[in-house]
Each structure stands twice: as structure tokens, then as C-alpha cells.
Amino acid sequence: MKNKFNIPLMENNITKDDINKVIEFLSQDEIPILTQNKNVCEFEEMWSEWLGRKYSVFVNSGSSANFLTLLALKIKDPLRKKVIVSPLNWSSDIGAILTNGFEPIFVDINMTTLAIDEGELEIALEENKGEVAAVLLTHILGYNGLTERMLLLCRKYDVQLIEDVCESHGATFNGKKVGTFGLASNFSFYYAHHMTSIEGGIISTDDESLYQLLRSLRSHGMLRESTDDELKKVYKNEHPDLNQDFIFIYPSYNMRSTEINAVIAKNQLLRLDENIRLRKINLNTFLDNLDPKKYHTDFNRCGNSNYAFTLLLNNPREISFEDVETTLRNNGIEFRRGMSGGGNQLRQPYMLGKHSPKRFPNVDYVHFFGWYIGNYPTLEEEKIYYLVNILNEI
């Protein structure tokens, strides 16, 4: 029998209305274009307006967004070879750094935000002065990771800020949405996120030259994807021997999304703000009722747009992680240990032996004694109280 208080990581993130929009789109008398076309363009405009940025480029995943942003950064600034990042991350953040030929400079996290610690950031910037292309700041699980000092440090050391907002749609810093502070910001629309296009992601920026570059990089590096007529004219005049529709200005890949994904995304965006409001209420209910002697509840909730409940032991000598996981499993509650992305990426096989994970004690602590548990707009309050009660009884 299904547990009455079963709590998956996500449920009902695709609605009947979303499906009906797709059916309506596919049921036109004339079969519509299914690859990137007008619905993609419309969603990009809608997203830019919602976020508060000038330009957006819809791609096939948040991972692709990370990759293309770092690729564009390498093209724009080929001399700087390092990117500062936290080991508490998704693998594609580190992967985007590595596959684009950058050296990751790892720094520890602030335990109240789970994001880069500003003191550690300053040390890393000073030690690598003149070599750092960007700080890749991931806003973890809905928490804002920005501080004024971080922004000042990026300006002081003349490095770009790239914001990974894949888990934090709608989070704010000083009343302004995160994802609007850096050169570019990356979002994911995977099924379990704040809103979904099933698979999908987007890159947003106010920099027109970066926008034009990203449009080309998204589609094999083709010139025709640019909307800059002067740029097109220059390349066409320089290369009269080429088919004008197939001029490739950079080596890249196909990371486009489809019209079907965009139709879903457009409909999902209409209810995103309300979903974020409900997620915030759920998080406050969860953290306000957890036993603060047993669990860490002092997360910085200012501007939060919670993605999942963050559970972190205060004293693992009193409560073991096995006790927590056994309790959750026995009660039908899905969880992920290590919080974001499987925890400390320096313990993952692709990074093992390259850096000592113990050099980052806060990340390593979260890796072993932290979890996230599903939070979503349809999660009933009684289930949250049930969850809190069984955790407090351990």
C-alpha cells in the first residue's frame, strides 16, 4: 500500500493544461514547424521580461547553458584560464569549466547560503590575480548566494560573474532577481525544477555581443543564427566562396530546443510566481518546526525561492546519517544525500585524486551530513508537519 505521507522529490509538475497546450499546437490543420521557431522566440522574450534582462537564449538543458556560457567566455577572453567555483555543485558546472579548457579554482562555502564563501573568494582572487576569467556562483537549492562584498570583489579584480540559477528561479538579492547581476545567468527547466519544459535551459544577459555569440554557438556556430546584420555582412563579404546559409564562425554543437518544449515553458511561466510563493511558505513551515538542537535551521532565507527542503545535522555524534536515511526510507520520503548534485564533486570519480576534498571542510560536512527532500507547490501542509515530527523524534 502507498504510504499516506509519501513525499517524492517532485509531483504534478506537468499539468493537464500543459499537455492540452501541446495537443492544441500539434493539432493545427497545417503541421507546424517542430524545431526551434516562433514559440522559442516568444518564450525567450517572455523569460527576459520576467527575469529583467535584455536577452535570453533557450537551449536544450541547464547543462548546455553552463557549457555555452563558458565557451563564449573563452572566446571573448582567451587569455585568462581560471574559473573560481565551489565543489558543492552539479557535475555540469565543473564539467563546463574543464571541457572548455579552464582550470577550476575551488573555494569553500558559507553554511548559511551553501554558496561560495566571500572570504574564501577574496583569498582565491588575490592568489590568482590577473588569471581568473570568472566566478561561477551557483545559487544552491533556492538560496541567494550573492553579497555586496562579492560584487565588489568581482569589480576590484576585474573578473566576470556567471550565475548558475538552475535551482533558484525567482530568488532575490536586495529585492532584485538573482540571475541579473553577472555577465550571464544560466537556468534549468528540467522536470523537477521550479518550472519545466521537460528538458530545457536558458541563458540570459544584458550584453548584446555575448547574446549574438551565444545564438551562433547554440546552433553549430552558424552565422545565420545571429540577428546582427552588420556582422553577417562582414563575414559574407570576407567569404564569398562559401554557401551564405552555411557559414560557421565558431566550432560548436547543436544545443537548440524545440517548439514543443517552448510551448510547455510558455504555459509554465504563467504560474511560476505563484509556485515560488507556495514553495517559500513550505520551507518556512519546515525550518520553523525542525528541532534546532538536532538540525541546522539557520539558513539565510532572505530572498529565498526554495527548490527543496534542506536538512543538515548539527551533531552527527548524536544522530547518525544512517538513522536519518532509515527513517526517511521507512516513511516513503525520497531524498538526496550531499544536497546539490551529489555533494562534494571532488569525491566524484571524474575528479577523484585531483584535489583533496578535505581542504573544503564545509562542503565535505554537507556531503556526509546533509540532504535535500522534495518541496513543491502541491505538497500538503500535513505532510510537512509529519515529516518534521518523524525527524525530530530521531
N, C-alpha and C positions, 0 to 999 in steps of 0.2 A: 504493500500500500504506500502511496506517495505521502511523505511526511507533510503534515498540515502546515508546518512552518518552513518548508523547503525554500531556500534562498539561493537561486543561481546567480552567476555573475551579471547576467542581463536577461530580460524577457520583454517581449512585446515591443521591440524597438523598430520593427517594421509593422505598420498598421494596415488594416484593410483599405483605408483611404489611400495610402501609398500605392498599394497594389492596383487599386482602381485607376489611379492616375497613369500607371504604366499600361494597363489594358486600354484605356482611352487613347493613349499615344499610339499604341500598336494597331488599333482598330480603325485607323483612318482609311478612307477609300483608296488613297494612293499610299503605298508602302513608304514610310518615312525613312530618311537617312538615319542610320543607327550609330555610325561612328561619330566622332566629335563634330558638332554642328551648332545650330542656333540655341538649343537648350543648354549646352555647355556655356556658351557666351552669356546667356541670360542668368545662369546660376553664378557665374563669375562676377557679374555686375551686382547681383543681389548680395552676394557674400561680401564684396568690397564695401557696399553701403552699410551692411550690418556691422562689420568689423570697424570701419572707419579708416580704410586705406584706399589709395587711388587705384591700384591694380591688383588683380588676382589671376592665377594660372591654375586651372583644375587639372589634376593628374590622377593616375590610377591607384595611388596609395600614399599614405603618410611617409612611408619609407622612400618612395620615389621623390617626394617633396624634399626630404632631407638630402638625398643624393644630388638632385639637380641644383639645390641651393649651394651646396659645397662645390659642385662642378663649376657653377657660374662664378663663385668666389675665386676659384683657382684661375679662371680665365681673366677675371678683372684684376687680380693682384697675384701674379705668378711668382713674385719674389719671396713672399712670406709663406713659410712652410709649416706653421704650427697652429693648432686649434686647442683652446682650453675647454675642458669638458669634465663632467662628473662621472665616476664609474657607476653611479646608480642611474641606470638609463636603459633604454631599449637597445637591442643589438644593432639596429639600423642606424642609430645616431653614431655609434663608434664605427660601424661599417662604412658610413658615408665619408667619414674622415679618412679612414685607411684606404679605401678604394680610389679616392681622389688624390692620393699621394701626400696627404698631410700627416704630420706627427701629432698624435694626441698628447696633450699635457693634462694629466689628471689632477683634480683637486677634490678635497673632501666636501661634505655637505653640512648645512645648518639643519639641526634636528627639528626646528620648528617649521621649516618650509620644505625640507627634503631636497632642496635645490642647492646649487653652488654656494659655499660659504664665502662671504665678501672678503674676510681677512685672508683666507687661503687664495682667493683670486688675486688680491694685491701682491702677495708674495710671488705667485706664478708669473704675473705680468712683469714684475721687476726683474726676476731671474731670467726672463726670456725677452727682454726689451728689444724691440725692433724686429722680432722674428714671428710674432703672433699675428695671424691674419684675422682671427675672430674668436669670440667667446660664444660657444654653443650652449645656451642656457635652456634646460628643459624644465618647464613648469610641471611638477610631478603631481599626478592624481588630483588635479583641480586646484592645487595651492599656487598662489602667486609666488614666484621666486625672485622677483626684482626688488632692489633697494635703490635709493638715491645714490648711495656710495658706489654701487655697481656701475650705474650710468656715468658717474663722474670718472671712475677708473677707466672705462672704455674710451671716454673722450681724452683723458690725460695721456693714455698710452697709444692713442690713435689706432684702436682696433675696432672691427665691426662687431655688433651684437646680432647674433642669429637666435631667434626664439623658436624653440620647439614647443608648440602648444597643442600637441596631439591629444593630450589627456585633460586639457584645461580650457575648453571653449567657454568664453564669456567671463573668465576670471579677470579681475581688475587690479590695477595698481594706481593709487591716488585718483580713483574714480574713472580711470581710462582703461579700456580693454587691453590686456596683455596680448602681444602679437602686433602692437602698433608702435613699439619703442625702438626696435632694431632695424637694421637694413632690410631684413626679410623675416617672415614668420611662416612656420610650417604647421599644418593641421592634418589630422586623420579623420576619415569618415568610415572607419571600419565598423562592423556591426555593433560592437559593444560600447562604442563611444557616445558622446553626448547627442550627436545626431549621426545618421548613417546614410551612405549611398550604396550599401553592401560592402563594396571595396571602393576606395577613393581617398583623395587628399587634395590639398590646395596650398599654394604658396602665395603670400600677399606681401606687397611692398609699395612704397611711395616713389621708388627710384625708376624712372622711365627706361633708362638704358638697361637696367637689370631686368625689367619686365620684358623688353624686346628680346634680350638674350635668352631668357627662360622660355619664351614662346617657341623659339627655334630649337632649343635643347630638348624640349618636351617631345618634339616630333623629328627625330633623326638628325637634328641640327640643320633643318631645311630653312633656306632664306624665305621662302614663300609664306612661312608661318608668321613672320614679322609683319606688323602693321605700320612700320616706318617706311614710307615711300622713298625718302631720300637715301636711306640705307640700301634699299632694293636697287635703286638706280645706280649707285656706286658699284655694287657687285656685278650687276648685269653689264655695265659698261666695261668693267675690267675683265669679264669672262664671256666674250661674245661667242666663244666656241662651245659653250655649254647650253643644254636644254634649259631655257629660262625658268621652267617649272621645277627643275631638279638641280638646284644649286645648293650644295651642302657646305655651310660655312664653318661648322664645328663637327667633330666626331661625337656622336651621341646615339641615343636609343629611342625607341617608341615607348613613351610613358603617358600617352593620351588616355583619357577615359572615354566613356560612351554616352550617347544621348539617353539611354535608359538609366544609367547612374545619375545623370544630371536631373532627369525628371523626378526621381526619388528625392534627391538632395534639395531641389527647389521646394518640394512639399514639406520635407522635414524641417527646413529652415523656418517655416512659418510658426512652428511650435517650439523652437529651441529656447527662447527666453523663458517661457512658462516651465519647460522641463528643467532648466537650470534653477529656477526658483524653488521647485519641489526638491531637487537634489540638495540644495542648501539646507532646507528645513530638515530633511532626513539626517544629514551629517550632524547638525546641532543636537537632534534628539539622541543620536548615537553617542557622541562625545560627552554631552552633558550628563549622561546617565551611567557611563562607564566608571568603574572604581578607579580614581586617580592614584591610589596607592599601588594598584596592580598594573595599571596600563598608563602609557603616556597619552595625556589628553591636551597638552599644551602646544598644539599646533597653531600656527598663525592663520586664523580663519578669515582675516580681513580680506575682502575681495574674492573669497573662495567660490568656486563653481564645481563643487565636489563631483569627482568621477567615481570614486569607490570609497568605502569606509576604510580608514587607516587604523590598523591595530598594531600596537608596539608595546612589548613587555617593558615594565620598569625594572624588574629584578628577576632575571632568569634563574637565579638560585632558588627562588621561592616557587615559581611556576615554570615548568619546562615547556619547550616548544612542542614536545610530543603530547603533553596534556592538552594544549590548546588545539592541536590538529585533530586529536582523537575526539574531543568534544564537538568540534565543528562537523567532522565527518559523520559522527553518530546522529547528528541532528539535521542532516541533509543540507548543510550550508557549504556552498562552494567557496573556495579561497585560493589565493596565490601567495606563496611564501616568498619573501625577498622584496615585497612591494613591487615597484615598477620594473617590468622587463626581466624578471628572474633574478633580481638582486644585483650584487656586485659583479659587473661584467668582467672584472679581472679574474674571476673564478670560473668563467666560462671557457670551454675547450679552445675556442679560437684565440683567446688572449692569455691562456694559462702559461706561466713561465716568463712572460714579457715584462710584467710589473708585479711587485709584491702587493697583494690585496690588503695585507695588514697595515700598510702605510696609510690607509684611509679608514681609521677606526669607526667613524660614524657610519660610513657606508657599510662596513663589514658587520657592524652591530645590527643594522636594519636587515642585512642579508640573512642573518640567522634568527633574529627575534622579531621580525616584522612581517605583516601580511596585509593584503587588501581583500575586502569582502564586497560583494555586489551591492551597488546602490543605483536605483533607477526610479523614474517618476511614478511608476505604478506600485512601488513597494509599500505595503500597508504598514501603518504605524505599529500595530500589534506585533508584527514580525520583528520590527526593530527592537521593541521592548523585550520580546522573547530572546532575541539574540544577545542583548546586553545582559539579561538576567543569567543566562547559562554561562556567559564569560565571567561575570562577577562571582559566580559560585565555584569556579575552579580553585 
